[in-house]
Amino acid sequence: MSDALSARDVTVVIPCHNEAGALPGVLAAMPYGYRVIVVDNACTDDTAAVARAAGATVVTEPVPGYGSAVEAGVRAADTALVAVLDGDGSMDAAELPCLLGEFDPTVDMVVGRRRPVRASAWPWHARLGNLLIAALLRRQHGLPVHDIAAMRVTRRDRLIALGPLHPRSGYPLALLIRAGAAGWRIVERDISYRPRTHGVSKVSGSVRGTVRAVADFWSVR
């Protein structure tokens, strides 16, 4: 890792809504030395208890929404870098060092470009929506990305300086657009993408969920 950064400089924020089944595997894969904040986002299951049992810090965010949960975790962190990934097991926390290795003094954010390990990992409707949004980001905003930053590592001070973003599923898109406007240097790196290990995705698990997420995306244009 360059720029004199180490695991001590990273807090991993995991926004969760009812992920008690998948969370143990996510936390077990976490690289040694990283601080972990699990955000209990209006959970009605044992997510918080599972996180505490694994040694993670738990922050409660009662306002439902991915963006609300992420921003609560970022506020609670106190490290130079903040990483974000989902708590459903679809992304491998063990790949975080690969993203961190892309940092140098000129880089503000490293984002993961999801590469499905098999077709069922990413339903066609979710992949199509992602392709359309990524094309918009490249064409209208000049951002060198092919995904919507589902897993990412960001400099915390620069992230906070952007101000409040979208409270729901539109958060990653709002982040990329605002970061591009602020002149951030963004680097994209491939990451593996797997089917979630428990339950059904709130976004890609149904056409309705994907349509709702895309509607959130369009609301932040």
C-alpha positions in Angstrom: 0.0 0.0 0.0 1.4 3.4 -1.0 1.0 6.9 0.4 2.2 5.6 3.8 -1.2 4.0 4.4 -1.8 0.8 6.4 -4.8 -1.2 7.7 -4.8 1.1 10.7 -5.9 3.9 8.4 -9.0 2.1 7.2 -12.5 1.8 8.5 -14.8 -0.6 6.7 -18.5 0.4 6.8 -21.0 -2.3 6.2 -24.6 -1.0 5.9 -27.1 -3.7 6.8 -30.8 -4.2 6.8 -31.5 -7.7 8.1 -28.3 -9.4 7.2 -27.8 -11.7 10.2 -27.5 -14.7 8.0 -24.8 -13.4 5.7 -22.9 -11.2 8.0 -20.8 -13.8 9.8 -19.2 -14.8 6.5 -18.5 -11.2 5.5 -16.8 -10.5 8.8 -14.8 -13.7 8.7 -13.3 -12.7 5.4 -12.2 -9.2 6.6 -8.5 -8.7 6.4 -6.6 -8.4 9.7 -6.2 -4.9 11.2 -9.2 -3.1 9.6 -11.7 -1.4 11.8 -15.2 -2.5 11.1 -18.5 -0.5 11.6 -21.7 -2.4 10.9 -24.7 0.0 10.5 -27.9 -1.4 11.8 -30.3 0.2 9.4 -33.8 -0.4 10.9 -33.0 -4.1 11.3 -35.6 -6.5 12.7 -33.3 -9.5 13.0 -30.1 -10.2 15.0 -27.8 -8.3 12.7 -26.5 -6.1 15.6 -25.9 -9.0 17.9 -24.1 -10.9 15.2 -21.8 -7.9 14.5 -21.0 -7.3 18.1 -20.2 -11.0 18.6 -17.7 -10.8 15.8 -16.0 -7.7 17.3 -17.4 -5.1 15.0 -18.6 -1.7 16.2 -22.4 -1.2 15.7 -23.9 2.1 14.8 -27.7 2.4 14.7 -29.4 4.4 11.8 -33.2 4.3 12.2 -33.9 6.1 8.9 -34.3 3.4 6.3 -32.1 3.7 3.2 -28.7 2.6 1.9 -27.4 6.2 1.7 -28.6 7.0 5.2 -26.8 3.9 6.5 -23.5 4.7 4.7 -23.4 8.3 5.9 -24.0 7.2 9.5 -21.1 4.8 9.2 -18.8 7.4 7.6 -19.6 9.9 10.4 -18.8 7.4 13.0 -15.4 6.5 11.4 -12.2 8.4 12.4 -9.7 7.0 9.9 -8.1 8.6 6.8 -9.9 6.1 4.5 -13.4 4.6 4.6 -14.2 1.5 2.7 -17.8 0.4 2.0 -19.2 -3.0 1.0 -22.5 -4.8 1.3 -23.3 -7.1 4.1 -24.9 -9.8 2.0 -21.8 -11.8 1.0 -21.9 -10.9 -2.6 -18.5 -9.1 -2.4 -15.4 -10.5 -0.9 -13.9 -8.4 1.9 -10.6 -10.2 1.3 -10.2 -8.2 -1.9 -10.1 -4.8 -0.1 -6.3 -4.8 0.0 -6.3 -4.9 -3.8 -8.3 -1.7 -3.9 -6.2 -0.1 -1.2 -3.1 -0.9 -3.2 -4.3 1.5 -5.9 -4.0 4.5 -3.7 -1.2 7.0 -4.1 -1.2 10.8 -3.3 -3.1 11.6 -6.4 -6.0 9.1 -5.9 -9.2 10.1 -4.1 -11.3 7.0 -4.5 -10.9 3.4 -5.8 -14.1 1.7 -6.9 -14.7 -2.0 -7.7 -16.0 -3.1 -11.1 -18.0 -6.2 -10.4 -17.2 -9.3 -12.4 -19.8 -12.1 -11.7 -18.3 -15.5 -10.8 -21.3 -17.0 -12.5 -24.4 -15.8 -14.5 -26.8 -16.2 -11.5 -24.7 -13.7 -9.5 -26.1 -10.8 -11.4 -29.6 -11.0 -12.9 -30.1 -9.6 -16.4 -32.3 -6.8 -15.2 -29.9 -5.6 -12.6 -26.9 -5.8 -15.0 -28.8 -3.9 -17.7 -29.7 -1.1 -15.3 -26.1 -0.9 -14.2 -24.8 -0.7 -17.8 -27.2 2.1 -18.6 -26.2 4.1 -15.5 -22.5 3.5 -16.1 -22.8 4.7 -19.7 -24.5 7.8 -18.5 -21.6 8.5 -16.1 -19.0 8.1 -18.8 -20.9 10.1 -21.5 -22.3 13.0 -19.4 -19.8 13.3 -16.6 -16.6 12.0 -18.1 -16.1 9.5 -15.3 -13.8 6.4 -16.2 -16.2 3.8 -14.6 -18.2 0.8 -15.8 -20.0 0.1 -12.5 -21.7 2.2 -9.8 -19.1 1.7 -7.1 -20.9 -0.9 -5.0 -17.6 -1.6 -3.2 -15.2 1.4 -2.8 -12.5 3.0 -0.7 -12.5 6.8 -0.3 -10.6 9.5 1.5 -12.9 10.3 4.4 -12.2 14.0 4.6 -12.9 14.5 0.9 -16.1 12.4 1.2 -17.4 14.5 4.1 -16.6 17.6 2.2 -19.1 16.6 -0.6 -21.9 17.1 1.9 -25.1 15.0 2.2 -25.8 12.7 -0.8 -28.8 10.5 -1.7 -30.5 8.8 1.3 -31.5 5.6 -0.6 -30.2 3.5 -3.5 -29.2 6.6 -5.5 -26.2 7.2 -3.1 -23.5 5.5 -5.2 -24.5 7.4 -8.3 -24.8 10.7 -6.4 -21.3 10.1 -4.9 -19.8 9.5 -8.3 -21.4 12.5 -9.9 -20.5 14.8 -7.0 -17.0 13.4 -6.9 -16.5 14.0 -10.6 -17.7 17.6 -10.3 -15.2 18.1 -7.4 -12.3 16.9 -9.6 -11.6 13.7 -7.8 -9.3 11.2 -9.4 -11.2 7.9 -9.4 -9.6 4.5 -10.2 -11.6 1.4 -11.1 -10.4 -2.2 -10.4 -12.1 -5.5 -11.0 -13.6 -7.4 -8.1 -15.5 -10.7 -7.9 -19.2 -10.7 -7.5 -21.1 -13.7 -6.2 -24.7 -14.5 -5.4 -25.7 -13.3 -1.9 -25.2 -16.0 0.7 -28.6 -15.6 2.5 -31.9 -14.1 1.7 -33.0 -12.1 -1.4 -31.5 -8.8 -2.6 -33.6 -5.7 -2.0 -32.4 -4.4 -5.4 -31.4 -7.2 -7.8 -33.6 -9.8 -6.3 -36.6 -8.7 -8.3 -37.5 -6.6 -11.3 -39.5 -4.3 -9.0 -36.5 -3.8 -6.7 -34.3 -3.0 -9.7 -36.8 -0.5 -11.1 -37.1 1.2 -7.7 -33.3 1.5 -7.5 -33.1 2.9 -11.1 -35.8 5.4 -10.2 -33.6 6.5 -7.3 -30.6 6.8 -9.7 -32.5 9.0 -12.1 -33.7 11.2 -9.3 -30.1 12.4 -8.7 -29.2 13.3 -12.2 
